[in-house]
């Protein structure tokens, strides 16, 4: 296994440290089983396959996949979230603190998932999301698969309320409140990168990932559906070009 240097100053760390296990109380985390059902219906994976969960948070997808016989390794920049994931770890699931932009895994995984703005979409510094994808590409064996979700720019613009959208950067800013496990309220800033399907295809191709499909989805209701103005997220299904070699 390879580790990535952790940027302890990333803005998400403070937010995650405050929420801890309370993150799992949010409604968008309640559809884990349905999401995994769908992913396994569209990914060509057999039990025992090695899966990398990038931006694993408290480990809900990693643990669900491990319970179904997969070997899953979750990474997250938040040490608090990784602690929560380890406390509830299912046999077959392991977790570590790592920065998704600088992971040094070397063709170790059959598949990777990056869901619910786990790393991708939160690394809003210039080039951060591309760095996440390059790290994922390096981690996948040739032909390895990726399932990644991203906020839909069209949806955010159409339904924008209580937030500010930076058109030039494709970045949404929201001021909101989060609660700790004890119910303590904290006001925080959220910055989220938003994408069109075309941008996602171009970015994937840039790092050596071939897009098989892009579905329009919302948390807990993944399905085979075309991207639209009414779906808050895009779900990208891609694979690493078999002939591509690391560093090419």
C-alpha positions in Angstrom: 0.0 0.0 0.0 1.1 3.5 -0.7 0.3 6.6 1.3 -0.2 10.2 0.2 1.1 13.2 2.1 -1.8 14.7 4.0 -2.6 18.3 3.8 -3.7 19.0 7.3 -4.7 22.5 6.4 -7.4 21.5 4.0 -10.7 23.3 4.8 -12.7 20.0 4.9 -10.7 18.7 7.8 -12.1 21.1 10.3 -15.7 20.5 9.1 -15.3 16.7 9.3 -13.6 16.9 12.7 -16.7 18.7 14.0 -19.3 16.3 12.5 -17.6 13.0 13.1 -20.2 10.2 13.2 -23.0 12.8 13.0 -22.3 12.9 9.2 -24.2 9.6 9.0 -27.4 11.3 10.2 -27.8 13.2 7.0 -30.5 11.9 4.7 -28.2 11.7 1.7 -26.2 9.0 3.5 -29.2 6.6 3.9 -29.1 5.1 0.4 -25.9 3.3 0.7 -27.3 -0.2 0.0 -29.2 1.0 -3.1 -26.1 2.8 -4.4 -23.9 -0.3 -3.9 -26.6 -2.5 -5.5 -26.5 -0.3 -8.6 -22.7 -0.1 -8.8 -22.4 -3.8 -8.7 -25.0 -4.1 -11.5 -22.9 -1.9 -13.8 -19.3 -2.8 -12.8 -17.8 -6.1 -13.8 -16.5 -7.3 -10.4 -16.4 -10.7 -8.7 -16.3 -11.1 -4.9 -12.6 -10.9 -3.8 -11.9 -8.0 -6.1 -9.8 -5.2 -4.6 -11.6 -1.8 -4.5 -10.2 1.6 -3.5 -12.7 3.9 -1.9 -11.4 7.5 -2.4 -12.8 10.0 0.0 -14.4 7.2 2.0 -15.6 9.4 4.8 -17.0 7.3 7.7 -16.7 4.2 5.5 -20.3 3.5 4.6 -19.7 2.3 1.0 -16.5 0.5 1.9 -18.1 -1.4 4.7 -21.2 -2.3 2.6 -18.9 -3.6 -0.2 -16.7 -5.5 2.2 -19.9 -7.2 3.6 -20.5 -8.5 0.1 -17.1 -10.2 -0.2 -14.9 -7.5 -1.7 -11.6 -6.3 -0.3 -11.9 -2.6 0.2 -9.4 0.0 1.2 -10.7 3.4 2.1 -8.7 6.7 2.2 -9.8 10.1 3.5 -8.1 13.3 4.4 -10.1 13.5 7.6 -8.5 11.6 10.5 -11.8 11.9 12.4 -13.8 10.2 9.6 -11.2 7.5 9.3 -11.5 6.8 13.0 -15.3 6.5 12.7 -14.8 4.1 9.7 -12.4 1.9 11.6 -14.7 1.7 14.6 -17.4 0.1 12.4 -15.1 -1.7 10.0 -16.5 -4.8 8.4 -14.1 -7.8 7.8 -12.4 -7.1 4.5 -12.4 -3.3 4.9 -9.3 -1.3 5.9 -8.9 2.5 6.2 -6.1 5.1 6.3 -5.6 8.8 6.4 -4.3 10.0 3.0 -4.7 12.9 0.6 -6.4 11.7 -2.6 -4.3 14.1 -4.7 -1.0 12.5 -3.7 -1.8 8.8 -3.3 1.0 6.5 -4.4 -0.8 3.3 -5.0 0.7 1.5 -8.0 -1.8 -0.6 -10.1 -3.1 -2.4 -7.0 -6.8 -2.2 -7.4 -9.4 -3.7 -9.7 -11.8 -0.8 -9.2 -12.1 2.5 -7.5 -15.1 4.5 -6.2 -15.3 8.2 -5.4 -18.8 9.1 -4.3 -20.8 11.8 -2.7 -18.1 14.4 -3.4 -15.5 12.2 -1.7 -12.3 14.1 -2.6 -13.3 14.8 -6.2 -15.2 18.0 -6.2 -13.8 19.1 -2.8 -10.3 19.7 -4.0 -11.2 23.1 -5.4 -7.7 24.5 -5.6 -6.5 24.8 -9.3 -5.8 21.4 -10.7 -6.9 19.6 -7.5 -9.6 17.4 -9.0 -7.3 16.5 -11.9 -4.7 15.4 -9.4 -7.3 13.2 -7.7 -8.1 11.5 -11.0 -4.4 11.0 -11.8 -3.9 9.3 -8.4 -6.9 7.1 -9.1 -5.6 6.2 -12.5 -2.3 5.2 -11.1 -4.0 3.0 -8.4 -6.0 1.0 -11.0 -4.6 -2.0 -12.8 -4.9 -1.8 -16.6 -8.6 -2.2 -17.4 -9.6 -1.3 -13.9 -12.9 0.4 -13.4 -14.0 3.7 -11.8 -17.4 4.9 -10.5 -17.3 8.6 -9.6 -20.0 11.1 -8.8 -19.8 14.9 -9.4 -22.2 17.8 -8.8 -24.2 18.7 -11.9 -23.4 22.4 -12.9 -26.7 22.7 -14.8 -28.7 21.5 -11.8 -26.9 23.9 -9.4 -27.5 26.9 -11.7 -31.1 26.1 -12.3 -32.0 25.4 -8.7 -29.5 27.7 -7.0 -30.8 28.9 -3.7 -28.8 30.2 -0.7 -25.5 29.7 -2.5 -23.2 31.5 -4.9 -22.0 30.0 -8.2 -18.7 31.1 -9.7 -19.4 30.7 -13.4 -15.7 31.1 -14.4 -14.4 28.4 -12.1 -17.5 26.1 -12.0 -17.4 26.4 -8.2 -20.4 26.6 -5.8 -20.1 28.3 -2.4 -22.5 27.8 0.4 -22.6 29.0 4.0 -24.4 26.4 6.1 -24.6 24.8 9.6 -23.3 21.4 10.6 -23.8 19.6 13.9 -21.5 17.5 16.1 -22.6 14.1 17.6 -23.5 16.1 20.7 -25.7 18.5 18.7 -23.3 21.5 18.8 -24.0 23.7 15.8 -21.1 25.1 13.7 -21.4 27.5 10.8 -19.1 26.5 7.9 -18.3 27.3 4.3 -18.6 24.7 1.6 -16.9 25.0 -1.7 -17.9 22.3 -4.3 -16.6 21.9 -7.9 -19.5 21.4 -10.4 -19.2 19.8 -13.8 -21.0 19.2 -17.1 -20.8 15.8 -18.7 -18.6 17.1 -21.5 -16.1 18.5 -18.9 -16.0 15.2 -17.1 -15.4 13.3 -20.3 -12.5 15.6 -21.3 -11.0 15.4 -17.8 -11.2 11.6 -17.7 -9.6 11.3 -21.2 -6.8 13.7 -20.1 -5.7 11.3 -17.4 -6.1 8.1 -19.3 -9.6 7.0 -18.2 -12.2 6.0 -20.8 -15.8 6.9 -20.0 -18.2 4.1 -20.5 -21.3 5.9 -19.4 -22.5 9.0 -17.5 -25.8 8.6 -15.6 -28.0 11.3 -14.0 -28.5 10.4 -10.4 -29.3 11.5 -6.9 -28.2 10.0 -3.6 -29.9 6.7 -2.8 -31.6 6.6 -6.2 -28.9 5.5 -8.6 -30.2 4.3 -12.0 -29.5 4.1 -15.7 -30.7 7.5 -16.7 -29.4 10.2 -19.0 -27.9 13.4 -17.4 -30.5 16.1 -17.2 -31.2 19.5 -15.6 -33.1 17.8 -12.8 -30.5 15.3 -11.6 -28.2 16.8 -8.9 -25.3 14.5 -9.7 -23.5 12.8 -12.6 -22.3 9.3 -12.0 -19.4 8.5 -14.3 -18.5 4.9 -15.1 -15.0 4.7 -16.6 -12.1 2.3 -17.0 -8.3 2.6 -17.3 -7.1 2.2 -20.8 -5.5 -1.3 -20.9 -2.6 -0.2 -23.0 -1.8 2.8 -20.9 1.3 2.6 -18.7 2.1 4.6 -15.6 4.0 7.8 -16.5 2.9 7.7 -20.2 
